[in-house]
Amino acid sequence: MEAEGHEVKVAFGRWPDVPEKYQRFAHYIGSDFEVKLHAIQTRLFDTHGFGSKGATREFLKWAEEYKPNLLWLHNLHGYYINVEMLFDWIKKHPEMQVKWTLHDCWAFTGHCSHFSFVQCDEWKIRCENCSQMRSYPSCYLRGNVGKNYDRKHNAFTGVPNMTLVTPSKWLAELTRQSFLKEYSVEVHYNTIDLGIFKPTASDFRERLRATDKLIVLGVANVWNNRKGLDDFYELARMLNSQALIVLVGLTKKQMKSLLPNMRGFERTNSPQELAELYTTADVFVNPTYEDNYPTVNLEAQACGTPVIAYDAGGTKETLNLKESRVVPVGEIEELYQGVMKMRDNKFKNMGGGGTAPSR
């Protein structure tokens, strides 16, 4: 945008260590102390998004002096800003164009950022009884779900010049069913760096000692039941020794509990290494129970590896290879059959004519 003659600033909370080349763009909101205080208030009283008053006051003073023509919002949850104060300031500047990219559902619920896993639809009317109080943003003492819903509704509605942006048609449709339905919604898919994620040769197959096996890959920032970790264990039992499951993003504790036909890696900070793993795999499996627009599916396919995934959220919108497919959420048997079809095709192409194993 600078190259087109615009002046640009990025205001953000958390992790203030900004690389030197970006420092002239950056404005850090708040402090580590205020983030921790906001988090403690959330844990005790379920007031996520309504703390950080001092940090927000200071930021809004800076924003008032900067006077942006366009304000582009992203995630407002994360213990760093007070959303009521922010939107009160926004509404006082009706001439300012506002865009808000939603990356999850937190903006229109009374507590959670996702609700597909628990199949809740209270958000369509008014959240009152949340079954996910211990999920992000966690609260362990007193829930405040109904009041949170009302406060968000009052804060986020009535902005005269705001457009919502979502990375999937799935999330766009949810916003149209929520109290944000007064706003127009644009869908802009997330993209990946095709200069990095492309077919990339490596010796990973040899290092994994899997030259004669089907390699099934899974990648996540955090592995838990919502991401399908238990389903991977079940899939490993079904596949037995004829396939190797490789999971990236595990903790040291999780790696100790892997089955014999599973291998684990901690989170990698090397996109190049990740591209090598994607390319090595015969199939990428994504058994997530809830997601907006999983870019890991894009990365795997860009490296030439087909995807089999649960039909959760905007997952089907990410599939672009002919061999990729979705299966119903939680249907491990269909996941298994899809993987075995990949195996049969692999050995058929090699002239081996593989068959599905007995269980």
GULO-858801 format. One record per residue: residue in one letter; z, y, x of N, C-alpha, C in turn. Coordinates in steps of 0.1 Angstrom, whole numbers, plus 5000, padded with zeros to 4 digits. Atoms other than C-alpha are relative to their C-alpha. Layout:
AZYXZYXZYX/...
This chain:
M500049885008500050005000500050135009/E500149894991500650235029498650035005/A501449984995497050175041499250074989/E500749945011495950305007500650144998/G499549875001497950625012501350024992/H498849995008501150534993501250005009/E498750014993504750575004500849894994/V499450125005506750255001501449995006/K498750044995510450165003500449874993/V499550125006512149834997501550005000/A498550005001515749834984500549864997/F499650145002517649514986501549985003/G498650034997521049354987500149875008/R499850124993522449075009499350005013/W500650034987521648985045499350135006/P500549874996521249335060499250005013/D500750004988519649225093498550004998/V501449985003516149355089499250005013/P500849994988513449295116499650145002/E500349864996512749605135498750064994/K501349955005509149635123500150044985/Y499949975014510349655087501150114997/Q498849925003513349885091499750144994/R500349875006511550205082499749994985/F500250025015510750055047501449974993/A498950075006514249915041501250104996/H498749935004517250055022500949894995/Y499050105003520249825021501050044989/I499149975011522249824989501449935002/G498750055000526049784992500549955013/S499450054988528049595017500449854998/D499550135001529249245025501349994992/F498850005007532649325011499850014985/E500349985015531249444977499349884994/V500650125004529049134975501149894997/K498950105001532148914980500950034988/L499249965011534149114955499349974987/H500850035012531349084929500049854997/A500050155002531248704935501449954995/I498650045004535048674931500250044985/Q499949965014534848874898499249904991/T500850105008532148634886500749874999/R499350135001534048324895501250004990/L498849995009537148454876499750044986/F500249945013535748644847498650004994/D501350025005532048554843499350144998/T500649875001530848914849498950025010/H501149994991527848844870498950114996/G500949895003525549154872500750124995/F499349895005528249384861501150055010/G499149954989530149444894499250105008/S500749924990529049634925499850154995/K500249875006529649974908499850105011/G500149914989530250154941498649995007/A501350024994527150004957498850054992/T501049955009525050084927500050154999/R499949855001526250444925499450065012/E500649954988525350494961498549985000/F501450035001521950334956499250104991/L500649915009521150544926499950145005/K500149864994521950864944498850005010/W501150014991519450754971498750004992/A501250025008516850654944499750134993/E500249875007517350994926499350105010/E500649914990516451174958498649955004/Y501350054996513550944966498950024989/K500949975011512050984931498749915000/P501250085000509750684929499150024988/N500950005011506650694907500049864993/L500050145005506750314904501349935005/L498950084996509850094904499749864997/W500350145002509249724909501249915002/L498850085000512249504901499649855003/H500050144999512749144912501349944996/N498850055004515848934910501150105001/L498949915000518749144899501349935000/H498750084998521348864901500149965014/G499850024986522848794934501250085006/Y498749934996526148994934499850135008/Y500249884992524649314947499850134993/I500349885007523949554919500549994985/N499549995014525249664885498850034991/V501349995008522449614859500150114989/E499849905010523949844833499850145006/M500149874993524150134857498550025004/L501449994996520650064870499150034988/F500949985011518950044836500450134993/D499749875006520850354823499350115008/W500849904991519250544853498549994997/I501450025003515850394845499650074987/K500349945013516050504809500050155000/K499949854999516750864820498750055007/H501249964993513350864838498849934993/P501150065008510750774811498750025006/E501349984993507950904833499749905011/M500150104989508650634859499449874995/Q500650135004506450324856500949895006/V499150114996508650004858499349874998/K500450145001507549654865501249915004/W498950094997509949364865499549865001/T500450144998509049024880501249914998/L498950095003511248754865499649875007/H500150134993511748444887500749894994/D499350105007513948264863500450064986/C499749965013515648304829501350084998/W498749945000518848484838500050134992/A500149875007517648814823500350004985/F499850015015517848684787500949894996/T499050105004520748444787501450075002/G498649944998524548504786500649955012/H499450054988525148314818499049945010/C500850084991522648074833498750065004/S501449964996519348114852499049904995/H500950105006517847794838500849924989/F499450075010518547594807499349874995/S500850125004515847314805500849875002/F499350124997518147054821501049964989/V499050035010520747084794499450024986/Q500749985013518147154766500750094991/C499349905008519847464753499050104995/D500949895005518147714731500850114993/E499249895005521047944722499550145003/W500549874995519348224742499050064990/K501049955010516748254713500750094990/I499349935011519448394690501150095007/R498949944992522648474710500849895006/C499350104993524348274737501550024997/E498650005003527948184728500849895007/N499350124994528847834741499249945011/C500850044988527547774776500649875006/S499650124994527747424789499950005016/Q500350004986526847534824500950115008/M499249904994529747764834500349975015/R499850034986530247584867498750005008/S501249994993526547624875499750155003/Y500349874997525147934891499650094989/P498949944992526448204887501449944995/S498850085003529647984887501250094995/C498749945004532748084867500949884998/Y499150115001535847874869501350034991/L498849975007538348064848499750044985/R500249955014537248264817498650044997/G501449975003533748254802499950134992/N500349885006532248574789498650014994/V501450025003528948444776499450094989/G500549925011528548624743500050145003/K500049864996529548954757499050035010/N501149984990527248914787498650014993/Y501350005007524348834763499850144994/D500149875007525049154743499850115010/R500149894990525449374774498650005006/K501350014995522149244788499050054990/H500949965011520449294755499950154999/N500049855001521549654753499450075012/A500549944988520749724789498549995002/F501450034997517349564792499050044990/T501049965010515749674760500050154999/G500249865002514450014751499550085012/V500549934989512850094784498550044997/P501349955006509750314775498849965008/N501250024992507450224803500149885010/M499750124992508249874815499049884996/T500850125001505949564820500749895007/L499550124993507249214827498949935007/V501050094992505548994853500749875002/T499550144998506048614854499149925009/P500950084992504748364879499449884993/S500550115008503948114851499850044985/K500149985015502648104815501249954993/W498850065006505647894807501150104999/L498949905001508148164816499550124992/A500549905009505948424799500249974986/E499850045014506148234767501550014996/L498649995002509948214770500450154997/T499649865002510248594774499550054986/R500549965013508148634742500949954989/Q499150055011510748434723501450065002/S498749954997513748624738500150154995/F499849865004515148974732499150105009/L500949924992512649094759498650014994/K501350025006509749034735499350144997/E500749875003509149414730499150045011/Y500849964988507549424765498749915001/S501250084997504049314774500349925013/V499750094989503949034799498749975008/E501150044992501548974828500449885008/V499750124992501248634845499250025013/H500649994986500548654883500649885007/Y499550124993500848314900500450045015/N499649994986502748304933498949935009/T501050064991500448224963500749955013/I499550054988500948054996499050045012/D500849974989499648115031499149895004/L501050114997496447905034499749995015/G500250014986496347985071501049915006/I499050094995499447775075499949864993/F500150125008499247525047498649954998/K501350065000496147325054500149875007/P499950134993495346975066500350025015/T499549984987497246955099500449875007/A499850134993497146665123501450005007/S498750014993500446535138500249855003/D499750144997502046215151501249964991/F498850035009504646215122500049854996/R500050145005503445875109500549905010/E499550084989504045715143501550025002/R498649974998507345885147500949954989/L499250065011508445765113499949854999/R500250144999507245415122499549954986/A500550045013505245395090498550005000/T501450014999501745325101499449914990/D500550095010501345055075500650024987/K499349985012503345205047499450124993/L500349885008502745455019501150095002/I498949904998504645775027500050094988/V499749915012506145954997500950115005/L499349884995507346305004500650084989/G499349905010509846534986500650115009/V499549884993510846884997500750094990/A499349915008513447114983501050095009/N499049924992515747404995501449944998/V498750075002518747224979499749884991/W500150135008518846864967501249974992/N499050045009520846784936499349924989/N500550085012520446594903498950084993/R501049925007518446884888498749995007/K501250014992515946854917499549865000/G500550145001515746484911500449915011/L499550084989517746344940500349864995/D499650135005519146054920498749924996/D501250065004515645984907499249945012/F500650054987514445954943500749875005/Y499350124997517145694949499549884992/E500550105009515945494919498649965004/L501450034996512345524930499949925013/A499950074988513245404964500349854998/R499650145003514845094949498849924994/M501150075007511745024928498849985010/L501150014991509345074957500349905011/N499550084989511344864982499450035013/S500449984986510044815017498550035001/Q501449974998506344875009499750155000/A500349854999506745255009501250065007/L498949924993508845505029500150144993/I499849875006510345805011500650095010/V499549904991510846115032500450124993/L499449895007513046395019500350115010/V499749884992513146745035500950104993/G499149905006516046985029501449944996/L498850075003518946735028501250065009/T498849974992522546805040500349885009/K499650114992524046595067500749894992/K499350095009526246435041499049914992/Q501050075008523246345019499249905009/M500850094991521346195049500849875003/K499350134997524145945055500049904989/S500050095012523745795020498649954997/L501450055003519945725022499949855001/L500350145001518645385014499149965012/P500850044988516845175041498550055000/N501449955001513345285029499950154998/M500049855001514245655030500350065014/R499749934988514245905058500350154996/G499649875004515746255057499950105011/F500149884991515246595074500950114994/E499449885004517446895072498950114997/R500949905003515847215060499350055013/T500849954989513047315084499650144999/N500449865000512347675094498650025006/S501349994995508947585107498949964990/P501150035010506047615082499049915006/Q501050094993503847445108500449864999/E499550145000506047135109500049954985/L500050045014506247135071498549974996/A501450035003502347145069499749875006/E500250134993502346845093500549894991/L499450105008504646655070499249984987/Y500850015012502646745039498749925002/T501350074997499446625056500249855002/T499750144997501046305068500349914987/A499650075012502346205033498749964993/D501050055009500145995010500150064986/V499849955013501646144979501350095001/F498949915001504046434972500649984986/V499350025012506646364945501050114997/N499149895004508446644927500749974987/P499350045013510946504901501050114995/T499149905004512546844894500150004984/Y499849995014514046874859499850144994/E500249865005513647254857499450085012/D500649914990511447494876499150104993/N500849905006509447804870498549985005/Y501450024995506347764893500249955014/P499650064987507147524922498850015010/T501049984990505147644952499949885010/V500150124991505947324971498849914996/N501250075005503247164949498750065005/L501249934995500747424960499949975015/E500150034985501647364997499549865003/A500450144997501246994995498549984997/Q501550015004497847014977499150075010/A500849934990496647275002499849925013/C500150094988497347015029499249874997/G500850115004495246765010500749884993/T499150115005498146564995500250014985/P499849995015498146484957501550004996/V498649985005501246564936500249924988/I499550065013503046354910501350074997/A498849925003505646564892500449984986/Y499649995014507746584861499450124994/D500649895007506246804835501150104995/A498949915002509047064838499550155002/G500349864998508647444833498550025002/G501449974997505447574848499349905010/T500550094990504847264870498549974998/K501450045002501547164854499050115004/E500949884997500147514861499750005015/T500250004985500447434899499049905005/L500850124996498247124899498550045001/N501449964998494747174913499249895007/L500850124995493746834929499849904989/K500450095010491946584908501049884998/E499150125000494446304917501450044996/S498749955004497546524909500249984985/R499750025015499346464876501550024998/V498749995005502446524856500449884992/V499550105009504646264839501150064992/P498949955008507246314812501350015008/V498849974993510546454825501049884999/G499150115000512946174835499449864999/E500650135001510445894831499749945014/I500250054986510945724865499049895001/E501050115000508845424855498650055001/E501349944999505845644850499850075014/L500149954987506645814883499649895010/Y500350124992506645474899498649954999/Q501350055002503445364884499050105006/G500949904993501745694896500049985015/V500050034986502945624931499349885004/M500750134997501745264930498550014999/K501449985001498345384919499450075012/M500349944987498245604949499949905011/R500050104989499145314971498849904999/D501250095001496445084956498850075004/N501249934996493845354961499950015015/K500049994985494945404997499549875007/F500450134994494645035006498649964996/K501450035004491445004986499050075009/N500849924992489945285006500049955015/M499950054986491145115038499449865001/G500650135000489544785027501149894999/G498950095000492944625022500349944986/G499850055013493044594984501449974996/G498650015002496744654980500349974985/T499650025013498644544949501450054998/A498649955002501844664933501049895003/P499050104997504944494945500849954987/S499150055011507144274922501450065002/R498649944999510644404914501049914994/
